[in-house]
Amino acid sequence: MNRLSTTAVIAPDLIAAATLAVEARGEGFVEITRDVADFVTAAEAGDGLLFLFIRHTSASLVIQENADPDVRSDLGTALNRLAPVDAGWIHDLEGPDDMPAHVKTMLTGVSLHIPVRDGALELGNWQGVYVAEHRTRPHRREVTLHYVGRRRSR
């Protein structure tokens, strides 16, 4: 039984880039799946790779379930248990929630890559793309998007 599909060889002929501004109201998850898909469409992407990078050290990018909002609540609870505000952090120049936010970002990451096939994100049925805001007050976050691959066939 072959477990590996046929290998597709792609010669990139398109590189596209944009920046997405995300307004976070405070700690929690902001879904950006539709914005990311809109970028892929606007770039006329076909088959390739999409790279996302958030330009911050107290917010992160995650791919998580987008069906049940309780999942995001539980994830926030888990992150707060792993990096609580009252853990005796030394760094507190920007407030007591700043150092825990840095730890949460270190745990979750600042970049993602998503395969694109036939102009569509290759996410699973219940997957969505999120900015995870780890600070308690509102912030404007920037996510850079880069697509490398083939242009969509017409």
N, C-alpha and C positions, 0 to 999 in steps of 0.2 A: 504494500500500500504506500503510494507516494503521499507524503505530507506537505511537500513544498509545491506551490503552484508553479505554473509556467513563469519563468523570469522575464519581466518586461524591461527592455533597455530603453532609456529615455535620454535623448540628447537635448539638453535645455536650450530653448530659444527665447525665453522670457524671464526677466527678473523684474519684479514689481515691489514697491515699498510704499508704506503709508504709516501714519501715526494715528492712533485712536485715543481720544481723550475720554476718560471714564470718571464720572462724578460718583464718589462713594459717600454715602450719608453717615458713615461710621462703621464700626466693626461689623463684618458680615461679608456676604458673597454677592457680587454683582454679575449677573449673567451677560456675557458678550458674544454668545454663539451667533446670533443673527448678524451682529456687526462684522464678525469675522467672515461669515459666509458672504455678506454683501461685498467685502473687500475682494474675495476670491472671484466673485461674479464681475465686479468692476475691472479687475485685472485681466479678465478674459482668460483665466487659468484653465488648463486642461488637466494633464497628469503631472504631478510634481510634489514638492514639499512646501508646507507653510511653516514659517518660523515666527514665534511670538516671543517678545522680550519686554518685561515691565521694568521701567527705569527708576526703580525705588527699592529701598532696603527695609521698608516696613509694610509692604504689601506684596502679594505674590500672585502667580497664575496657577490654576488647577483645572483639571478635567475631572468632573464629578457627575453624579446622578442628577438629572434635571427633571425627574418625574415627581418625587416626593420632597417638598421643602423641609420636612423633618430631618432629612439626611443632612442638609446644610446646618440646621440648628445643632444637631448632634456633633457634627464636625467642629463647629465653633466651640462647643463644650469641651470636646477632646483637646483642642489646641489650647484652650484656657487652662486645662488641667496640666498639660505638658509645660506650659510657660505662664504661670500665674503672675499677676501684677505684684503680689505681695511676697515674692520669693527672695527679697533682700538684694536686688540688683544694685550694682555700683553706678552704672550709667543711668542717669535720670535727668540730664540737662533739658530734654524736651518733654518731660512729664513721666509719670510712673508707668504709662502704657507703652512707652517707646522701646525699652529694652525687650520686654516680652514680644513686641511686634517684630523686632529683629530676629529673635529666636524662631518665631513662627515662620518667617520668611525663609530662614535657613532650612527649616524642616520641609517646607512645601515647594520652594524653588521659584526662580524668576523667569524661567523660559520653558517653552513647550515647542514641540514640532508635531505637525499633523499631516498625514498623507492626504493628497488631493487626487481624486480620480474622476475623470470626465467632468471636471469643474465643480465637484462636490466634496465637502469635507468627509473623510472616511472615519467619522465618529461612530461609536456603537449606538444601539437603539436608545439607551437611556443616558447617554453622555452629553454634557454641556460644557462649555468653556466659561470659566469664571475668573474675575479679579477677586482675590481674597483680601479684603481690607482688614488690617490688624490693629489699626489705631481706633480710638473711640470717637474722635471728632471727625467731621467731614473732611475729605481730601479730594483733590483732582489728581488723578493718576494718568500716566501716559504709557501706552502699550505700542511698541513698534511691531509692524507686521512686514514680513518679507516672504515673497513667493518666488521659488526657483523651480522652473520646469518648462513644460510645453505650453504653448498657446492653445486655447480651445479650438477644436476643428469647427469649421463653419459649414 
